[in-house]
């Protein structure tokens, strides 16, 4: 009986014995079970890592599955007596050739992972990247998508986003709005400053802490320049920016402050 079983197991199929094939099947089943356990453990660990972006967690899970399947193939081939050295060398060459052919794609991929981990900006932030400004619509593994003010969609390769200087206008809760107002030399400085302060006090979106700043800052050819700095909530930046110009025009008129314009005085001898 034992001799019969040995003869059956020793039966050759295309250079492989039946016993070797059964052994490979058992090893394959064990590897699949181990893979399921490891994938479940990795999945639970990633689900607890709430600081990681959902896209990164999905990428890690997929990469782990691919790696485990590659190891399973190598182990099963080794159990069948197939030389794994040549197989590993072949996989290395294929991987190298693939990485060279998709170099730009891989660059954007790893740049996307870097952005998702470091988080210099997030969805909903208003940013300026490579002189392209807009609200962040999505941060993917390959592209960062912005919605611009004029309702166009800009897709920036992640490699460019990580290499560029990023201005994030939404990260801080407060922003400073800077103005330059000019008045005639005939208008007293205190009247001009009082008119500007009236415009500031009329807008309750302008914060009192830090206090508004209004100072004479320069003498031009035809006017005197005043620098104004006020602080607002970040969401109110643009509304206050435009409204202040209208309010100052009205308060200048109420205080009798003359708006400046270019002029040339000619003296006749």
Secondary structure, 3 states (H helix, E strand, C coil): CHHHHHHHHCCEECCEEHHHHHHHHHHHHHHHHHHHHHHHHHHHHHHHCCCCCHHHHHHHHHHHHHHHHHHHHHHHHHHCCCCHHHHHHHHHHHHHHHHHHCHHHHHHHHHHHHHHHHCCCCCCCEEEECCEEEEEEEECCCEEEEECCCCCEEEEEHHHHHHCCEEECCCCCEEEEEEEEEECCCCCHHHHHHHHHHHHHCCCCECCCCCCEEEEEEECCCCEEEEEEEEEEHHHHHHHHHHHHHHHHHHHHHCCCCECCCCCCCCCC
